[in-house]
């Protein structure tokens, strides 16, 4: 055995594509912090609506009103900020960490830019609104990519387990 082999670092296996099950687990996990953020936004809207005094004491924001649509748009934007900032800072949201999922640029270069991340988020939203068809598409895609992977040119990979 040579001294050269004693000091050579162990090579980790290459990251694998993230399977649909891992993606769905991460999405479920991420639903909890997003739900908490939505509660904060909704509380702020409700307090503002209450203090403006445009309703009876125990009334809430009317469904399908302009304020209700603004609330939903704000919640969508807050969830987008959570996702895009997380992806930009470390390639992972809280839900992606336990399953070692990382968002990378399609060409393997540095992390994706803001425009790419927001495109990914918008297409993923559209996919969810279509009963998740864009996610299920990964079963049919030759590279196992979802609609938002294809549209944004990004990839979700699963990092190998670190050696003990």
N, C-alpha and C positions, 0 to 999 in steps of 0.2 A: 504494500500500500504506500503510495507516495504522499508527500507532504502537501502536494497540490490538491489532491482529492479531499484532504482533511479540511481545507479552508474554503473549498468551493461551496457557494450557497446552494441550498436545495431549491430546485426549480418547482414552482407551483404549477399545477395543471392549468390550462387555458380556461377562461370563463366559458360557461355554456349558455345557450339561449334560455331565457326564462320561459318555462312552460305556463300554460294558461292557468293551471291550478294555483301556482305560486302568485301569479298576477292577481287572481281573485282574492286570495288570502290577504295580500297587501292592500287591495282596495277596501276590503272589509275592515281591516285594522285602521286604515286611514279615515274611514268614515267617522270614527269616534272623535278625533281632534277637530275634524271639520264640523261635525255636529255641535261641538262646544263653541266653536267660533260663530256658527250660525245663531246659536242661542244668545251670544253677546250682542250680535248685530240686531237681532230681533228685539231684544230688550231695549236697546238704544232707540230703535224706531218706535216701539210702543210707548216708551217714556216721552219721547218727543211728541208723539201724537196725543198723548194724554195731557201734557202740559200746554199744548196749543189750544186745548179746550174746544175742539170742533166736534164733540160727541158727548153722549151721556156718560155717566161715571163708570159703568162696567162694560162699555162697548169696546170692541177692538177694531183694528184697521179693516175696513170693508173689503171682502173678496173682490178681486179683479179691478180694484180701483187703481188709479195712477200710483198712489203710495205703495200699494201691495206689489205692483210690478217693479217699482224702484227697489223695494225690499228684496225681491227675488234676484234682481240684477246685482245688487250689492252682495248678496250671499254668494252668487256665482263668482263674482270678482274676488271676494275674500278667499274662497276655496282655491281659486286660480293663483292668487298670491302665495298661499300656503304651498301649493304644489310647485310652482315655478321657482320660488326662492329656495325651497328644499333641493330641487333638482340642480339648481345653479350652484349652490354652496357645496354640495357633496355628492350629487348624483343620486341621492336617496331621500325619500320622505320617511317619516317615522314608521309607517307600515311596511316599507321595503327593507328596513334594517334587519328584523329577525330572520328573514328568509334570504338575506345576502343578495338582494336584487340591486342592481346599479344601472342607472340610465347613462348611456354613452352615445356619442355621435356615431353615425353610421360608418364614417371613414376611420374611426378609431382615434381621431385627433382630440384636441382639447374639448372640454365640455361644450355642449350646444349653447348657442346664444339665446338672448331673450326672445327674439322673434320666433325662433324655432320652438322654444319651450311653450310659448303661448299658442302657437299653431297646434302643437301636440295636445295641449289642454283643450282647445276648442274642438278638435276632431274627436277626442275622447268623450267630450260632453255630448256631441252629436251621436256618437256610437251608443252611449248609455241611453239617450232618448229614443233610440231605435231598438229598444229591448236588448241592448248589448250585442247587437249583430257584429259590430266592428271588433269586439273582443272574441266572439265565437269564430270569426273569420280566421283566426290564427290556426284553427284545426285544419283548414283547407289550404292555407297559404304554404307554398313550397319551402319558404324560409321560416315558417311559424311566426310571422309578423302580424300585428293587428293593424287596423286602419290607421291609427294615430302613429304607429311606428313608420308605416309606409309614407304617410303624408308629410311627416316632419323629418324623415331621414335619420331617425334615432333608433336605438336598439336598447332593449332591456336584457341584461345578461345576469346570470347567477354566478357570483364569485365562488370559488372553491372554499371548502372549509379550511381554516388555517390549521397548520400542523400543531400538535400538542407538544 
